Amino acid sequence: MLCLSSKLQLKTPVITLDQPLYAIAKAIQWDSATEFNEDNYCVFLGPLHSEMLIEKLLGDWLRDSGWTAMLIEADVTSPGRAKAILKGTHVTRTRYAHQVTALSLSILRREAYTKYMGDCEESGEVILSFKAWCDEKEEALPQFKYWQTAYDMELLLLRFVRSIRVGDLNLYVKTLDEVVDWAFILDHYNYARWLPVHVRDLLNLPMKHPHLYRQFSDGFFSIAKTCNPFSKIGFDHNHEQQNKELKMHGGTLNLND
């Protein structure tokens, strides 16, 4: 790898891996004092798999809440796909379900707040700001607190997707740092162990690999396959798409035939 990177005039090779392989790669880096250490390689935890983690965290939070039943009743998804959405096995469908849910919760909050303002005007009470009203409801109503937390988690997912789509490194690191807390809370111990390591690596880029930090800051930690705006994807996502193309029309499936 180092020989190839020197021929291509790459200062620091970047290797994108899912969580199990990332853990092995970091262990190798920490055990190696020479060519495989963190000064020579940048190991990057795949953004696609990080998004899948957030969707699984949301599935754990919303399990047994009646959320999937509401999606089925609203014709957002089918009964068979609802279980897959809870597990986050289909990224696009799961993301769409959370987009619809976040929008619905936002509309319901605004409608409730509008009704509250009308009641206050009739009674002559002081009208709280929207944020203060939400905080008061969270303290008084456990159900409001539960769905407000779900809404905040869904916005976290959408911010993470945005950071990849537009290549915003600062937003990417900030959202990952927030995900760490939820990985601990909902007992996803592998990501709870390794996500902080990945965040640490990203925060140390300006000191350890300034040239790589400049490239990432310019949006090159994700890839654009088209000229369309808001269309970038993670390198591991691109790799999965390439694997799918290779398996089509014979491809790698029939190499041994």
DRENDOSE-757080 format. One record per residue (C-alpha): residue in one letter; chain; x, y, z. Coordinates in nm, 3 decimals, always signed. Each point is the difference from the previous one (the first is absolute). Layout:
  code  unit       px       py       pz
     A     A        X        Y        Z
...
***
This chain:
  code  unit       px       py       pz
     M     A   +0.000   +0.000   +0.000
     L     A   +0.278   +0.243   +0.090
     C     A   +0.181   -0.087   -0.323
     L     A   -0.315   +0.067   -0.204
     S     A   -0.071   +0.326   +0.182
     S     A   +0.354   +0.122   -0.066
     K     A   -0.039   -0.073   -0.372
     L     A   -0.327   +0.195   -0.001
     Q     A   +0.166   +0.277   +0.204
     L     A   -0.249   -0.039   +0.285
     K     A   +0.128   +0.130   +0.332
     T     A   -0.242   -0.196   +0.219
     P     A   -0.214   -0.290   -0.128
     V     A   -0.359   +0.001   +0.130
     I     A   -0.163   -0.337   +0.065
     T     A   -0.379   -0.004   +0.054
     L     A   -0.131   -0.298   +0.198
     D     A   -0.311   -0.116   +0.184
     Q     A   +0.011   -0.029   +0.378
     P     A   +0.133   -0.359   +0.042
     L     A   +0.284   +0.057   -0.247
     Y     A   +0.061   +0.350   +0.138
     A     A   +0.059   -0.150   +0.346
     I     A   +0.254   -0.248   -0.144
     A     A   +0.175   +0.272   -0.201
     K     A   +0.034   +0.229   +0.303
     A     A   +0.138   -0.285   +0.209
     I     A   +0.262   -0.062   -0.270
     Q     A   +0.088   +0.369   -0.008
     W     A   +0.042   +0.019   +0.376
     D     A   +0.215   -0.315   +0.007
     S     A   +0.220   +0.113   -0.287
     A     A   +0.291   +0.234   +0.062
     T     A   +0.098   +0.048   -0.365
     E     A   -0.176   -0.020   -0.336
     F     A   -0.360   -0.072   +0.106
     N     A   -0.032   +0.263   +0.275
     E     A   -0.229   +0.304   +0.008
     D     A   +0.269   +0.224   -0.150
     N     A   -0.005   -0.197   -0.328
     Y     A   -0.367   -0.098   -0.033
     C     A   -0.336   +0.161   +0.067
     V     A   -0.267   -0.258   +0.085
     F     A   -0.350   +0.141   -0.058
     L     A   -0.317   -0.148   +0.145
     G     A   -0.249   -0.037   -0.286
     P     A   -0.272   +0.270   -0.010
     L     A   -0.259   -0.243   -0.140
     H     A   +0.044   -0.233   +0.296
     S     A   -0.009   +0.296   +0.239
     E     A   -0.334   +0.104   -0.151
     M     A   -0.125   -0.357   +0.042
     L     A   +0.102   +0.022   +0.366
     I     A   -0.210   +0.315   +0.053
     E     A   -0.298   -0.169   -0.165
     K     A   +0.043   -0.303   +0.227
     L     A   +0.019   +0.230   +0.302
     L     A   -0.326   +0.161   -0.107
     G     A   -0.153   -0.345   -0.050
     D     A   +0.097   -0.097   +0.355
     W     A   -0.146   +0.323   +0.138
     L     A   -0.329   -0.035   -0.191
     R     A   -0.048   -0.374   +0.051
     D     A   -0.340   -0.090   +0.154
     S     A   -0.111   +0.364   -0.020
     G     A   -0.262   -0.061   -0.270
     W     A   +0.214   +0.188   -0.253
     T     A   -0.001   -0.277   -0.261
     A     A   -0.378   -0.041   +0.036
     M     A   -0.041   +0.372   -0.072
     L     A   +0.221   -0.028   -0.308
     I     A   -0.207   -0.291   -0.130
     E     A   -0.329   +0.177   +0.069
     A     A   +0.126   +0.313   -0.178
     D     A   +0.109   -0.210   -0.303
     V     A   +0.362   +0.109   +0.044
     T     A   +0.113   -0.362   -0.007
     S     A   -0.133   -0.355   -0.005
     P     A   -0.021   -0.243   +0.297
     G     A   +0.288   -0.208   -0.139
     R     A   +0.230   +0.298   -0.044
     A     A   -0.086   +0.153   +0.339
     K     A   +0.209   -0.258   +0.186
     A     A   +0.295   +0.064   -0.232
     I     A   -0.032   +0.375   +0.064
     L     A   +0.029   -0.058   +0.375
     K     A   +0.323   -0.192   -0.056
     G     A   +0.132   +0.255   -0.251
     T     A   +0.080   -0.271   -0.253
     H     A   -0.113   +0.209   -0.299
     V     A   +0.169   +0.340   +0.029
     T     A   -0.209   +0.199   -0.249
     R     A   -0.341   -0.128   +0.117
     T     A   +0.093   +0.049   +0.364
     R     A   +0.125   +0.354   -0.066
     Y     A   -0.324   +0.084   -0.183
     A     A   -0.210   -0.132   +0.291
     H     A   +0.190   +0.223   +0.242
     Q     A   -0.030   +0.300   -0.232
     V     A   -0.378   -0.044   -0.006
     T     A   -0.012   -0.052   +0.377
     A     A   +0.214   +0.307   +0.075
     L     A   -0.217   +0.216   -0.224
     S     A   -0.320   -0.136   +0.158
     L     A   +0.127   +0.062   +0.353
     S     A   +0.105   +0.353   -0.094
     I     A   -0.348   +0.075   -0.143
     L     A   -0.175   -0.145   +0.307
     R     A   +0.216   +0.208   +0.235
     R     A   -0.074   +0.319   -0.191
     E     A   -0.374   -0.075   -0.005
     A     A   +0.001   -0.061   +0.376
     Y     A   +0.197   +0.320   +0.061
     T     A   -0.240   +0.200   -0.221
     K     A   -0.293   -0.132   +0.203
     Y     A   +0.185   +0.089   +0.321
     M     A   +0.053   +0.359   -0.121
     G     A   -0.370   +0.029   -0.084
     D     A   -0.098   -0.122   +0.346
     C     A   +0.242   +0.247   +0.163
     E     A   -0.141   +0.292   -0.197
     E     A   -0.352   -0.089   +0.111
     S     A   +0.098   -0.037   +0.367
     G     A   +0.247   +0.290   +0.004
     E     A   +0.295   -0.216   +0.109
     V     A   +0.360   +0.075   -0.095
     I     A   +0.101   -0.193   -0.312
     L     A   +0.322   -0.197   +0.033
     S     A   +0.247   -0.022   -0.287
     F     A   -0.014   -0.318   -0.206
     K     A   +0.317   -0.137   +0.160
     A     A   -0.115   +0.083   +0.352
     W     A   -0.336   -0.162   -0.072
     C     A   +0.173   -0.316   -0.127
     D     A   +0.223   -0.012   +0.309
     E     A   -0.304   +0.036   +0.227
     K     A   -0.184   -0.280   -0.180
     E     A   +0.304   -0.227   +0.019
     E     A   +0.010   +0.040   +0.378
     A     A   -0.376   -0.047   +0.045
     L     A   -0.077   -0.273   -0.256
     P     A   +0.216   -0.316   -0.034
     Q     A   -0.159   -0.081   -0.337
     F     A   +0.094   +0.343   -0.135
     K     A   +0.355   -0.053   +0.128
     Y     A   +0.018   -0.340   -0.171
     W     A   -0.108   +0.125   -0.343
     Q     A   +0.207   +0.318   +0.034
     T     A   +0.305   -0.222   +0.055
     A     A   -0.093   -0.208   -0.305
     Y     A   -0.034   +0.323   -0.200
     D     A   +0.343   +0.121   +0.115
     M     A   +0.156   -0.334   -0.095
     E     A   -0.158   +0.015   -0.344
     L     A   +0.138   +0.350   -0.053
     L     A   +0.339   -0.139   +0.103
     L     A   -0.033   -0.264   -0.273
     L     A   -0.095   +0.261   -0.259
     R     A   +0.288   +0.229   +0.101
     F     A   +0.239   -0.292   -0.037
     V     A   -0.136   -0.077   -0.349
     R     A   +0.034   +0.367   -0.092
     S     A   +0.364   +0.008   +0.114
     I     A   +0.078   -0.282   -0.244
     R     A   -0.211   +0.135   -0.287
     V     A   +0.166   +0.344   +0.007
     G     A   +0.343   -0.112   +0.126
     D     A   -0.013   +0.205   +0.323
     L     A   +0.277   -0.143   +0.221
     N     A   -0.077   +0.215   +0.305
     L     A   -0.366   -0.106   -0.001
     Y     A   +0.105   -0.362   -0.057
     V     A   +0.227   -0.002   +0.307
     K     A   -0.254   +0.184   +0.215
     T     A   -0.283   -0.241   -0.079
     L     A   +0.222   -0.305   +0.053
     D     A   +0.097   +0.138   +0.340
     E     A   -0.370   +0.019   +0.091
     V     A   -0.059   -0.355   -0.125
     V     A   +0.261   -0.130   +0.246
     D     A   -0.228   +0.084   +0.294
     W     A   -0.290   -0.193   -0.151
     A     A   +0.222   -0.299   -0.077
     F     A   +0.077   -0.020   +0.373
     I     A   -0.360   +0.065   +0.110
     L     A   -0.152   -0.267   -0.227
     D     A   +0.279   -0.253   +0.060
     H     A   +0.160   -0.021   -0.345
     Y     A   +0.328   -0.076   +0.172
     N     A   +0.216   -0.060   -0.308
     Y     A   -0.076   +0.345   -0.142
     A     A   +0.007   +0.150   +0.350
     R     A   +0.357   -0.127   +0.022
     W     A   +0.127   +0.095   -0.345
     L     A   -0.195   +0.312   -0.101
     P     A   +0.188   +0.214   +0.257
     V     A   +0.325   -0.126   -0.154
     H     A   -0.116   +0.106   -0.346
     V     A   -0.111   +0.342   +0.128
     R     A   +0.339   +0.040   +0.169
     D     A   +0.176   -0.082   -0.329
     L     A   -0.207   +0.259   -0.187
     L     A   +0.066   +0.267   +0.263
     N     A   +0.374   -0.075   -0.017
     L     A   +0.018   +0.030   -0.380
     P     A   +0.112   +0.368   +0.000
     M     A   +0.306   -0.093   +0.210
     K     A   +0.078   -0.350   -0.125
     H     A   -0.094   +0.028   -0.371
     P     A   -0.057   +0.367   -0.092
     H     A   +0.001   -0.071   -0.375
     L     A   -0.272   -0.262   +0.049
     Y     A   -0.197   +0.236   +0.224
     R     A   +0.000   +0.262   -0.277
     Q     A   -0.132   -0.256   -0.249
     F     A   -0.270   -0.120   +0.240
     S     A   -0.097   +0.358   +0.082
     D     A   -0.051   +0.057   -0.372
     G     A   -0.255   -0.284   +0.002
     F     A   +0.214   -0.286   -0.127
     F     A   -0.083   -0.240   +0.283
     S     A   -0.309   -0.091   -0.208
     I     A   -0.032   -0.059   -0.373
     A     A   -0.223   +0.156   -0.268
     K     A   -0.084   -0.239   -0.282
     T     A   -0.205   +0.262   -0.185
     C     A   +0.003   +0.377   -0.040
     N     A   -0.330   +0.032   +0.189
     P     A   +0.012   +0.202   +0.323
     F     A   -0.065   -0.173   +0.332
     S     A   +0.090   -0.340   -0.148
     K     A   +0.326   -0.102   +0.166
     I     A   +0.029   -0.340   +0.168
     G     A   +0.255   -0.166   +0.225
     F     A   +0.284   -0.205   -0.146
     D     A   -0.138   -0.319   +0.155
     H     A   -0.339   +0.079   -0.155
     N     A   +0.166   +0.039   -0.339
     H     A   +0.181   -0.330   +0.055
     E     A   -0.330   -0.176   +0.071
     Q     A   -0.147   +0.142   -0.320
     Q     A   +0.302   -0.118   -0.199
     N     A   -0.037   -0.347   +0.149
     K     A   -0.363   -0.006   -0.111
     E     A   +0.098   +0.099   -0.355
     L     A   +0.268   -0.269   -0.011
     K     A   -0.253   -0.265   +0.099
     M     A   -0.243   +0.098   -0.275
     H     A   -0.008   -0.173   -0.340
     G     A   +0.217   -0.288   +0.110
     G     A   +0.279   +0.206   +0.148
     T     A   +0.176   -0.131   +0.308
     L     A   -0.274   -0.256   +0.061
     N     A   +0.116   -0.214   -0.292
     L     A   +0.376   +0.045   +0.019
     N     A   +0.049   -0.363   +0.100
     D     A   -0.235   -0.146   -0.265
***
